[in-house]
């Protein structure tokens, strides 16, 4: 399901997803219509804009938070022009799977959007690097972050975006074992609970930054 107040963008998303073999069960222009559509027939995943009628402030994100609470089995991909840091942190308040936050202006290729949508559908967490940068800049855990080396901060940032150890190793041109060493150091220094599941690890990091 798609919730986007721009009729042109909404139609474009419907066309794109349909052409890629996805079924769009509803495409609406406001948050109330989205909540009603999901309640009537929960989809696998929703794409939600942040600012929608009537006030064009945060209706979409508040609807996304309700969906996370009332329909935790539904994946939620927020697609917005804006970084709402408080709501980004609240999206991760519950230990549920399948959430993403992308910035419209920074999705450079269609393949990036489709990949993010599929990852959210599969239960992964996908956050735009700029959203993570804002969380890092505003976190109150600055003393803890100062304990990290430069490489460990880079690994923390990539983890927060939802990347696996293998993907991080490929981006940094290092071995997977080296990344594992850095991730273990990050979790030890920040006193975060370790978990073998990639998704739970990402959620732990993002909740730490947003708390």
N, C-alpha and C positions, 0 to 999 in steps of 0.2 A: 504494500500500500504506500501511496505517495501523498504527503501533505506539503503543498507548496502554493503560496498565494499568487505567484506570478503565473498567469495562464499559459504564457509562451513557454516558460521553463518547465512547467508541469507537463505540457503536451510533449515537449522534447524528451523528458525523462521517460514518459510512457512509451514513446516511439523507440527510444534507445533500448529499453529493457525488453520490450516485445520483440524487437529485431534480434536480440541476443538470446531469445528462447525462454525468457521469464514470463510468468503470468502476472499482470498487474490487476489485482482484484478490486482496487478502488484508487481514485486520484481525486483528492479534495483540496479545497482552498482555505480551510480554517481548522483550528485545533478541535473544536467541538465536533465537527463532521468526522475528523479522524478518530476520535475516541468512540463515537457511535459506530463507525464502520468496523473498528477492531473488536468492539464488544459483540457485534452481530456475527462476525466471521473472522476470527483471529488469523492473520497471515503468518508466514514464516518470518518476515522482516518488514520493517517500515523505514521509509526515508522521510525525515522530518525537517522542515525549515524552522529557524528560531523565531523570527518575527512575522507574525500573521495577524489577521483581523481578530478583534476590532481595534486594539490599541497599537498593533505593530511593534510591540516591545518584546515580551518573552513568552507569549502564548504557546509557541511551538515547543520550547524547552520544558515548560511546565507540563504540557501534554506528554512529552517524552518521559518525564519523571513518573507521571501517573501510570503510563504503560509499563515501565520497569517494575512498579509496585503491584499493579493489578494483573498484568499479563507477562510474568517473567520469562515465559517460553518464547516470547516474540522478540526477535532481534531489533535493535533500534540504531539506525545510522543517522546522526544529526548532520545536516548539510547546510552550512550557513556562511554568511559573509562576516560574522562577528564571533569573537571569543568571549563567551560569558563564563568567567572563571569559576564563580561560585556554583553555577549550575553544572559545569563540567565536573567539578568535584562531587556534587550530589548525585550525578549519574552513576557514580561508582560506590555509592553508599551501601548498596545491597550486594551480596555475594552471588550475583547472577551472571549468566554468560551472554555474550553477544551484544556488544555496544561499541559504537564508533562516533567520532566527532571530526568531520572534515570541513575545511574552509573552501568555499566555492572558487574563490579567486586563485587558490593554490593547487587545485586539481588540474595538473598540466595535461594529462592524457586520459582518454576515455577508459583505457585499460586499468588505470590506477583506481578510478571510481568503481569499476566492475569488480576488480580484485578485492577492494575494501568491502563492498557489499557481500561478496561471497564469503569472506572471512567472518564478517559479523553473523551471517547466516549459519556458519559452521560453529559459532560459539566463541570466536576469538574477540580480542579487544584491539581496536584500530584508532589511534589518535594522531591528528595532524601534528607535525613537528612544531609548528608555531603555537599550538595549544599547550604542548608540553613545555615549550620555552616560557610561556606566560606563567604556568604553574611553578616552574623552577624559580622564576624571578620574584614571585609573590609568596612563596612558601615561608612559613615561620621557622622552619627547621634549618636555618642557615648555619648554625654552629655544627650540626651534624654533617651537613654537606661539605663544610670546610675540612672534614676529616678525609675526604676522598681525594685521590690523585686525579690529575687531569684525565688520564685514560679511564679511570673508574667513573668519572662524571659523564664522559662520552657514552660509556656502556650503559649507565643509568638512564641517560636520555633516550638511547635507542630501545632499551627495554620498555620504557614508558610509552613509546610509540607503538608497541605491540610486536616487536621483532623477536624472533627466536634466537637462541645462541648461534645456530647455523647461519642465519641471515646476518647477524651482527659480525660474525667472523668473516663473511664474504665482503661486507662493507668496509671493514677495517683491515682487510688483507692479513689476517692472523689466523692461527689455528683455533679450532673449536675448544680445545683444552685451555688455551690462553683466555678465551672469553669466559669459560666456566670459572677459572681462577678469579677473574675480575668480578664476576657476578657474585661469587661467594664472599669476596671481600666487601662488596657493596652491602650485602645483606647483613654481614657481621657488624660493620661499622655503623649502619643505620638501625641496627637491632630489629630487623624485620624477620618475621617468621618465614622459614624456608619451606618451599613446596616444589615438588618435582613438576607440577603442572604449569606449563608456560602461561596459560591464561590467568591462573590464580596468582602467579608471580607478578604479572603485569598489573593486575588489580591492586596487589599489595603496594607496589611502588607508586602507582597513581594516587591511591588513597593517602599514602604518606605525604606526597607533595601537596595534595589538595586540602589536607586537614589543618 
